[in-house]
Amino acid sequence: MNDIAPRAIGVLLLFIAAGSIGQEKPRVLYFQDDKAERTPSHTVIPAYPRRARRERIEGEVQVCFKVDHFGKPYRIGVRRSSNRIFEKPAIHAVRESTYLPLAPDQKVSGIKTCRTFRFLLEPVEPDDSETPGLSGQDLSN
Amino acid sequence: MKKLTNRRPIYCGILCLLLAFTTAVAIENKTVIGPTNPDLQEGANALLSGDIEEGIRLTLIGLKMETGTRDRQTAMSNLCAGYTILNKLEEALRYCNLVLEENDEHWRALNNRAIIYVKQRRFAEAEKDIDKGQELAPNSRTLKLVRAMLLDATNPVSPNIIIDDRRSPPDNDE
């Protein structure tokens, strides 16, 4: 018979490690042309997935959807994606975004609107003044 | 220290989940009759609950009464973790080194020592420990996080998101 061995807590340091991995707001670039069926009124920026950032993963997702009379996206689906890790934040961003409502006499177009999200990581200068670690962050994901 | 104290609940919440899993795996094929080294066990519990000083005190007592190689290595690894949280890096490093002198395949000690090295900005040594740790435990989430910590220290990046609503093919203007 064996006893319970005392627990090794090497994983304790996980929190220090995770805490150092920041989740700063991404820099956003927005492109549109004059061929769009509907005009965005509120565009939600997706979060850069923590794991993707940690593992230096970049990618692209194209989400297509219809927009109802009131400007709310529906029938949202991923048309193409380079990595599934980006799909959820892209879909969520589209779902929470809105477009200008149509006038009462205007009809909803049957054409789908598509929005492409590119998730990129830009190198920045290391901050030599700061010792990494020990900054608490939400550790989900 | 004040900063740390405020964050301990976050640390401990996830740690408890991880430890629950670790313990479950450890005792899966064993008949349980009780802890071999109560001080060591209570020391680990204290560390888990965020009482780092008490955890270290109990673990040091447990270390004196260690009953085997595994207990000793666990104690030293836990001391390494505790002292690191207290930012007593030299002391922490001493205990991690002691573990690794006895068992150079103790991936948790490699994980812990890599964090110390990153905090000391000894990046090459940190990378070596992470590489070796990942050879031993390729699926370790903690080691992945430590590697990310190292990358953030040596090659930091800033996230950019491009939202493109254009219907016509984009020019090369990005």
Interface residues (C-beta under 8 A of the other chain):
Chain A: M1 N2 D3 I4 A5 P6 R7 A8 I9 G10 V11 L12 L13 L14 F15 I16 A17 A18 G19 S20 I21 G22 E24 P26 R27 V28 L29 Y30 F31 Q32 D33 K35 A36 P40 T43 I45 P46 Y48 R53 R54 E55 R56 T113 C114 R115 T116 F117 R118 F119 L120 L121 E122 P123 V124 E125 P126 D127 T131 P132 G133 L134 S135 G136 D138 L139
Chain B: K3 L4 N6 R7 I10 Y11 I14 L15 L18 L19 T22 T23 A26 I27 K30 T31 V32 I33 G34 P35 T36 N37 L40 Q41 G43 A44 L47 L48 G62 R70 D71 Q73 T74 A75 S77 N78 C80 A81 G82 T84 I85 N87 W107 R108 A109 N111 N112 I115 V118 K119 R121 R141 T142 K144 L145 V146 A148 M149 L151 D152 A153 T154 N155 P156 V157 S158 P159 N160 I161 I162 I163 D164 D165 R166 R167 S168 P170 E174
